[in-house]
Amino acid sequence: MRRRVPLYALYGADAISLTGNAVTQIAVPWFVLATTGSAALTALAVFFNFLPLVLAAFVGGVVVDRLGFRRTSVVADLASAGAVAAIPLLYSTVGLPLWALMALVFAGSLLDAPGATARAALLPDLVELAEVPMERASGIRAAIQQGATLAGAPLGGVLIAATGATNALWLDATSFLVSAGLVVALVPRPRRAAPAEGDGGGHFFAELRDGLRFLWQRPLVRALIAMVLLSNLVEAPGPVVLAVLAREDYGGAADFGLLVGALGGGALAGALAYTVLGHRLPRRRTFLVCFAGVPLGYLALAAVPPLPVAIAALVFAGFAAGPINPLIFTVMTEIVPTRMRGRVFGAVRAIAWAAIPLGILLGGLVVSAIGPASTFLAMGVLLALVVAYGCFDRAFRGMERGTTLGPEVAPTSGD
């Protein structure tokens, strides 16, 4: 049990930090809307909350490797706490001009991605210390991420309704401090890994280039990134299309909430199922079967079935999607050497997220032109094509245990 305390502490820090992020995504736009009355400024705040996530995920991985996984996690939470707390503090004292609000929103999000990357990079060492299967540990991590997202948004709404947006932001800032405290108190300092020959030479952009070159030179990693990028591009407009479907064909906002909750709840259940069974399953077959289940849910929605059937279809799609991320993370931890976890994990996160804004924009245009049912049909067909690509790409055979590591990529110990 003592050997597992650091792992449990990291789970707790991740849960608190991610829940805080979800609360921020509700509290900050509501605060802007309540104080300015402007929908345009509210949208601008959402934009400044999302933009740094992509930028920081890309370049922040090198910072994670340089600063250290544990230290980056702590610094990221402290920075988020300071930026979030500064919003109500300045508003209630000297005033908060628009430029300062946007700057604080940007700063608060800037280190979120490196912080998440740092906690992901810490996980393999703590899993080894705890002596648990990586599939089980990554499944628990994915379930925590899904649960934090599911709980954070309604929690933010409840806090705002009960205490007001200002007090909700104060509580949100406190949550980041608790997350940082857990890591400081209970997660040990990892050992430093010696840099490998030709590993960037100590220059920031050289190290960033080495991380990208590492991704490009490994066919399995390229194939995984391509599949995630394409699926994110296709699925990004899902919430928008669900909102239109709920408004036009069901009952309205309450039904929209049920549909989104069904998808998230199914994903949580799928991640938990992988936690129990993942270490016993063949990886490539599990990956492709799960991926194939997602478009079936969207194709069912294209028929505009009764609401209970639509909810069941989304639960099924979410359950199928639940094991995908923890399975990919398990494989990546075997491929990526410790010294490069920050930059490689960060680059993968940035590339995967980069498709989301474009997918939302294209999806909004498509659903306006052809309606939600036809859009879901197109999404299902396109995702099926992505699955077909995964079936025929031989690189995915490298996912199986004992095939992902070569002598040039064997992981080193420590940080």
C-alpha positions as CSV (number, residue, x, y, z in Angstrom):
1,M,0.0,0.0,0.0
2,R,2.8,2.4,0.8
3,R,4.3,1.9,-2.7
4,R,0.9,2.8,-4.2
5,V,0.4,6.0,-2.2
6,P,2.3,8.2,-4.8
7,L,0.2,6.7,-7.6
8,Y,-3.1,7.4,-5.7
9,A,-1.8,10.9,-5.0
10,L,-1.2,11.6,-8.6
11,Y,-4.7,10.3,-9.5
12,G,-6.1,12.6,-6.9
13,A,-4.1,15.6,-8.2
14,D,-5.2,14.8,-11.7
15,A,-8.8,14.5,-10.7
16,I,-8.8,17.8,-8.8
17,S,-6.9,19.7,-11.5
18,L,-9.1,18.5,-14.3
19,T,-12.3,19.2,-12.3
20,G,-10.9,22.7,-11.7
21,N,-10.4,23.1,-15.4
22,A,-13.9,22.0,-16.1
23,V,-15.3,24.4,-13.5
24,T,-13.2,27.2,-15.1
25,Q,-14.6,26.5,-18.5
26,I,-18.1,27.2,-17.0
27,A,-17.3,29.9,-14.5
28,V,-15.1,32.2,-16.7
29,P,-17.6,32.5,-19.6
30,W,-20.5,33.0,-17.2
31,F,-18.5,35.6,-15.3
32,V,-17.8,37.5,-18.5
33,L,-21.4,37.2,-19.6
34,A,-22.7,38.4,-16.2
35,T,-20.3,41.3,-15.9
36,T,-20.4,42.5,-19.6
37,G,-23.7,41.3,-21.0
38,S,-21.9,40.6,-24.3
39,A,-22.1,37.2,-26.0
40,A,-19.3,38.3,-28.4
41,L,-16.9,39.0,-25.4
42,T,-18.0,35.7,-23.8
43,A,-17.0,33.9,-27.1
44,L,-13.7,35.8,-27.1
45,A,-13.0,34.6,-23.5
46,V,-13.7,31.0,-24.6
47,F,-11.3,31.5,-27.5
48,F,-8.5,32.8,-25.3
49,N,-9.2,29.8,-22.9
50,F,-8.7,27.3,-25.7
51,L,-6.0,28.8,-27.9
52,P,-3.1,28.5,-25.4
53,L,-4.0,24.8,-24.7
54,V,-3.0,24.0,-28.3
55,L,0.1,26.3,-28.4
56,A,1.4,25.2,-25.0
57,A,0.9,21.5,-25.7
58,F,3.1,21.8,-28.7
59,V,6.1,23.8,-27.3
60,G,5.5,23.1,-23.6
61,G,6.7,19.5,-23.9
62,V,10.3,20.6,-24.0
63,V,9.7,22.7,-20.9
64,V,8.3,19.6,-19.2
65,D,11.4,17.6,-20.0
66,R,13.7,20.5,-19.0
67,L,11.9,21.5,-15.8
68,G,11.0,18.0,-14.7
69,F,7.7,16.2,-14.6
70,R,6.9,16.7,-10.9
71,R,8.0,20.4,-10.8
72,T,6.1,21.2,-14.0
73,S,2.9,19.7,-12.6
74,V,3.2,21.8,-9.4
75,V,4.1,25.0,-11.3
76,A,1.2,24.6,-13.7
77,D,-1.3,24.2,-10.9
78,L,0.1,27.2,-9.0
79,A,0.0,29.3,-12.2
80,S,-3.6,28.3,-12.8
81,A,-4.5,29.1,-9.2
82,G,-2.9,32.5,-9.4
83,A,-4.5,33.4,-12.7
84,V,-8.0,32.3,-11.7
85,A,-7.8,34.0,-8.3
86,A,-6.6,37.2,-9.9
87,I,-9.9,37.6,-11.8
88,P,-12.3,38.0,-8.8
89,L,-9.5,39.8,-6.8
90,L,-8.9,42.5,-9.3
91,Y,-12.7,42.8,-10.1
92,S,-13.6,43.4,-6.5
93,T,-10.7,45.8,-5.7
94,V,-9.1,48.0,-8.4
95,G,-11.2,46.9,-11.3
96,L,-10.7,44.5,-14.2
97,P,-10.4,46.0,-17.7
98,L,-11.2,43.7,-20.7
99,W,-7.6,43.3,-21.8
100,A,-6.5,42.2,-18.3
101,L,-9.4,39.7,-18.1
102,M,-8.4,38.2,-21.5
103,A,-4.7,38.1,-20.5
104,L,-5.6,36.3,-17.2
105,V,-7.7,33.8,-19.1
106,F,-4.9,33.2,-21.5
107,A,-2.3,32.8,-18.8
108,G,-4.5,30.5,-16.8
109,S,-4.8,28.1,-19.7
110,L,-1.2,28.5,-20.9
111,L,0.3,25.9,-18.5
112,D,-2.7,23.6,-18.3
113,A,-1.5,21.5,-21.2
114,P,2.1,21.2,-19.9
115,G,0.7,20.4,-16.5
116,A,-1.4,17.5,-17.9
117,T,1.6,16.3,-20.0
118,A,3.8,16.4,-16.9
119,R,1.3,14.3,-14.9
120,A,1.1,11.8,-17.8
121,A,4.9,11.6,-17.9
122,L,5.0,10.9,-14.1
123,L,2.5,8.0,-14.4
124,P,4.8,5.2,-15.8
125,D,7.4,5.5,-13.0
126,L,4.7,5.6,-10.3
127,V,2.9,2.6,-11.9
128,E,6.2,0.7,-11.9
129,L,6.7,1.6,-8.2
130,A,3.1,0.5,-7.4
131,E,3.6,-2.8,-9.3
132,V,0.3,-2.6,-11.1
133,P,-0.4,-3.4,-14.8
134,M,-0.1,-0.3,-17.0
135,E,-3.4,-1.2,-18.8
136,R,-5.2,-1.0,-15.4
137,A,-3.4,2.2,-14.4
138,S,-4.1,4.0,-17.7
139,G,-7.7,2.8,-17.6
140,I,-8.1,4.4,-14.2
141,R,-6.5,7.6,-15.4
142,A,-8.9,7.7,-18.4
143,A,-11.9,7.1,-16.1
144,I,-10.7,9.9,-13.8
145,Q,-10.5,12.2,-16.8
146,Q,-14.0,11.3,-18.0
147,G,-15.4,11.6,-14.5
148,A,-13.7,15.0,-13.9
149,T,-15.2,16.3,-17.1
150,L,-18.6,14.9,-16.3
151,A,-18.6,16.3,-12.8
152,G,-16.8,19.6,-13.4
153,A,-19.3,21.2,-15.7
154,P,-22.4,20.6,-13.5
155,L,-20.3,21.4,-10.4
156,G,-19.4,24.7,-11.9
157,G,-23.1,25.4,-12.6
158,V,-24.1,24.5,-9.1
159,L,-21.3,26.7,-7.5
160,I,-22.3,29.7,-9.7
161,A,-26.0,29.2,-8.8
162,A,-25.2,28.8,-5.1
163,T,-22.4,31.2,-4.5
164,G,-22.1,33.4,-7.5
165,A,-19.5,33.5,-10.3
166,T,-16.9,35.4,-8.1
167,N,-17.0,32.9,-5.2
168,A,-17.0,30.0,-7.7
169,L,-13.7,31.3,-9.1
170,W,-12.2,31.6,-5.6
171,L,-13.1,27.9,-4.9
172,D,-11.7,26.9,-8.3
173,A,-8.4,28.6,-7.5
174,T,-8.3,26.7,-4.2
175,S,-8.7,23.4,-6.0
176,F,-5.5,24.0,-8.0
177,L,-3.6,24.7,-4.8
178,V,-4.9,21.3,-3.3
179,S,-3.7,19.5,-6.5
180,A,-0.2,21.1,-6.2
181,G,0.0,20.2,-2.5
182,L,-0.8,16.5,-3.2
183,V,2.1,16.3,-5.7
184,V,4.5,18.1,-3.4
185,A,3.6,16.1,-0.3
186,L,3.1,12.5,-1.7
187,V,4.7,12.2,-5.2
188,P,8.5,11.5,-4.9
189,R,11.1,13.2,-7.0
190,P,11.9,11.0,-10.0
191,R,15.4,10.3,-10.9
192,R,16.9,12.2,-13.8
193,A,17.8,10.3,-16.9
194,A,21.0,11.2,-18.7
195,P,20.4,12.8,-22.1
196,A,21.1,10.5,-25.0
197,E,23.7,11.2,-27.7
198,G,22.3,13.7,-30.2
199,D,19.4,14.6,-28.0
200,G,19.0,18.3,-28.9
201,G,22.3,19.6,-27.5
202,G,20.5,21.6,-24.9
203,H,18.8,24.0,-27.3
204,F,15.1,24.5,-27.0
205,F,14.1,24.3,-30.7
206,A,16.6,21.4,-31.2
207,E,14.9,19.4,-28.5
208,L,11.5,20.2,-30.0
209,R,12.8,19.1,-33.4
210,D,14.1,15.9,-31.9
211,G,10.7,15.1,-30.4
212,L,9.0,15.6,-33.7
213,R,11.6,13.6,-35.5
214,F,11.0,10.8,-32.9
215,L,7.3,10.8,-33.9
216,W,8.0,10.8,-37.6
217,Q,10.6,8.0,-37.5
218,R,8.3,5.4,-35.9
219,P,5.5,4.0,-38.2
220,L,3.3,2.9,-35.3
221,V,3.4,6.4,-33.7
222,R,2.7,8.0,-37.0
223,A,-0.3,5.7,-37.6
224,L,-1.7,6.3,-34.1
225,I,-1.4,10.1,-34.5
226,A,-3.0,10.0,-37.9
227,M,-6.0,7.9,-36.7
228,V,-6.5,10.2,-33.6
229,L,-6.2,13.3,-35.8
230,L,-8.7,12.2,-38.3
231,S,-11.2,10.9,-35.7
232,N,-10.9,14.2,-33.8
233,L,-11.5,16.1,-37.0
234,V,-14.7,14.1,-37.7
235,E,-16.0,14.0,-34.2
236,A,-15.2,17.6,-33.1
237,P,-18.6,19.0,-34.2
238,G,-20.5,16.3,-32.3
239,P,-21.7,18.5,-29.4
240,V,-22.9,21.2,-31.9
241,V,-24.7,18.6,-34.0
242,L,-26.3,17.1,-30.9
243,A,-27.5,20.5,-29.8
244,V,-29.2,21.1,-33.1
245,L,-30.7,17.5,-33.1
246,A,-32.1,18.0,-29.6
247,R,-33.6,21.4,-30.5
248,E,-35.2,20.3,-33.8
249,D,-36.2,16.7,-33.2
250,Y,-36.5,16.1,-29.4
251,G,-37.4,18.5,-26.7
252,G,-34.7,21.1,-26.1
253,A,-31.9,21.8,-23.7
254,A,-32.8,19.1,-21.2
255,D,-32.7,16.4,-23.9
256,F,-29.4,17.9,-25.1
257,G,-28.0,17.4,-21.6
258,L,-29.2,13.8,-21.5
259,L,-27.6,13.0,-24.9
260,V,-24.2,14.6,-23.9
261,G,-24.4,12.9,-20.5
262,A,-25.1,9.5,-22.1
263,L,-22.0,9.8,-24.3
264,G,-19.8,10.8,-21.4
265,G,-21.3,8.2,-19.1
266,G,-20.7,5.5,-21.7
267,A,-17.1,6.6,-22.1
268,L,-16.6,6.4,-18.3
269,A,-18.0,2.9,-18.2
270,G,-15.8,1.9,-21.1
271,A,-12.7,3.2,-19.5
272,L,-13.5,1.4,-16.2
273,A,-14.1,-1.9,-18.2
274,Y,-10.7,-1.5,-19.8
275,T,-9.2,-1.0,-16.3
276,V,-10.4,-4.5,-15.3
277,L,-9.9,-6.4,-18.6
278,G,-7.4,-4.4,-20.6
279,H,-4.3,-6.3,-19.6
280,R,-5.9,-9.6,-20.8
281,L,-7.0,-8.4,-24.2
282,P,-5.1,-8.3,-27.5
283,R,-4.3,-4.7,-28.2
284,R,-4.7,-4.2,-31.9
285,R,-8.0,-6.2,-32.1
286,T,-9.4,-4.3,-29.1
287,F,-8.3,-1.0,-30.5
288,L,-10.0,-1.6,-33.9
289,V,-13.1,-3.2,-32.4
290,C,-13.6,-0.2,-30.1
291,F,-13.0,2.3,-32.9
292,A,-15.5,0.4,-35.1
293,G,-18.2,0.8,-32.4
294,V,-18.1,4.6,-32.4
295,P,-19.5,5.2,-35.9
296,L,-22.3,2.7,-35.3
297,G,-23.7,5.1,-32.7
298,Y,-23.6,8.1,-35.1
299,L,-25.2,6.1,-37.8
300,A,-28.0,5.2,-35.5
301,L,-28.5,8.9,-34.7
302,A,-28.8,9.6,-38.5
303,A,-32.1,7.7,-38.4
304,V,-33.4,10.2,-35.8
305,P,-34.7,7.4,-33.5
306,P,-36.9,7.9,-30.4
307,L,-35.0,9.6,-27.6
308,P,-34.4,6.5,-25.5
309,V,-32.9,4.8,-28.6
310,A,-30.7,7.8,-29.2
311,I,-29.5,7.8,-25.6
312,A,-28.7,4.0,-25.9
313,A,-26.8,4.6,-29.2
314,L,-24.7,7.3,-27.5
315,V,-24.0,5.1,-24.5
316,F,-22.8,2.4,-26.8
317,A,-20.6,4.8,-28.8
318,G,-19.2,6.2,-25.6
319,F,-18.5,2.8,-24.2
320,A,-16.7,1.8,-27.3
321,A,-14.6,4.9,-27.2
322,G,-13.7,4.6,-23.5
323,P,-10.8,2.1,-23.9
324,I,-9.2,3.9,-26.8
325,N,-7.2,6.6,-25.0
326,P,-5.9,4.4,-22.2
327,L,-4.9,1.8,-24.7
328,I,-3.0,4.4,-26.8
329,F,-1.4,5.8,-23.7
330,T,-0.2,2.3,-22.6
331,V,1.4,1.7,-26.0
332,M,3.0,5.2,-26.0
333,T,4.6,4.7,-22.6
334,E,6.4,1.6,-23.9
335,I,7.6,3.4,-27.0
336,V,8.7,6.8,-25.7
337,P,12.0,6.9,-23.6
338,T,11.6,8.7,-20.3
339,R,13.9,11.6,-21.3
340,M,11.6,12.5,-24.2
341,R,8.1,11.9,-22.6
342,G,7.4,15.6,-22.2
343,R,8.1,16.8,-25.7
344,V,6.6,13.6,-27.4
345,F,3.4,13.5,-25.2
346,G,3.0,17.3,-25.7
347,A,3.5,17.1,-29.4
348,V,1.0,14.2,-29.7
349,R,-1.5,16.2,-27.6
350,A,-1.1,19.3,-29.7
351,I,-1.4,17.5,-33.0
352,A,-4.5,15.8,-31.8
353,W,-6.1,19.0,-30.5
354,A,-5.2,21.0,-33.6
355,A,-7.9,19.3,-35.6
356,I,-10.7,20.2,-33.1
357,P,-11.2,23.9,-34.0
358,L,-11.3,23.1,-37.7
359,G,-13.7,20.2,-37.1
360,I,-16.0,22.4,-35.1
361,L,-16.0,25.1,-37.8
362,L,-16.6,22.7,-40.7
363,G,-19.2,20.8,-38.7
364,G,-21.1,24.0,-38.0
365,L,-21.2,24.8,-41.7
366,V,-22.2,21.3,-42.7
367,V,-25.0,21.0,-40.1
368,S,-26.4,24.4,-41.2
369,A,-26.4,23.2,-44.8
370,I,-27.7,19.6,-44.6
371,G,-29.2,19.3,-41.1
372,P,-28.2,17.1,-38.1
373,A,-29.4,13.7,-39.4
374,S,-27.4,13.9,-42.6
375,T,-24.4,15.3,-40.7
376,F,-24.4,12.3,-38.3
377,L,-24.6,10.0,-41.4
378,A,-21.6,11.7,-42.9
379,M,-19.7,11.5,-39.5
380,G,-20.5,7.8,-39.3
381,V,-19.3,7.0,-42.8
382,L,-16.1,9.1,-42.4
383,L,-15.3,7.4,-39.1
384,A,-15.9,4.0,-40.7
385,L,-13.3,4.9,-43.3
386,V,-10.9,5.9,-40.6
387,V,-11.4,2.4,-39.0
388,A,-10.8,0.8,-42.4
389,Y,-7.5,2.6,-42.6
390,G,-6.6,1.2,-39.2
391,C,-7.4,-2.4,-40.4
392,F,-5.2,-2.2,-43.4
393,D,-2.2,-0.3,-42.0
394,R,0.4,-2.9,-41.0
395,A,2.0,-0.5,-38.5
396,F,-0.8,-1.2,-36.0
397,R,0.6,-4.8,-35.6
398,G,3.3,-3.2,-33.5
399,M,0.8,-2.5,-30.7
400,E,1.0,-6.0,-29.3
401,R,3.0,-6.6,-26.2
402,G,6.7,-7.3,-26.9
403,T,6.6,-5.7,-30.4
404,T,6.6,-2.0,-29.6
405,L,10.1,-1.7,-28.3
406,G,13.3,-1.7,-30.3
407,P,16.8,-1.3,-28.9
408,E,16.9,2.3,-30.0
409,V,13.7,3.3,-28.0
410,A,14.0,1.2,-24.9
411,P,12.8,3.3,-22.0
412,T,15.3,4.6,-19.5
413,S,14.7,4.9,-15.7
414,G,13.7,8.0,-14.0
415,D,12.9,11.5,-15.2
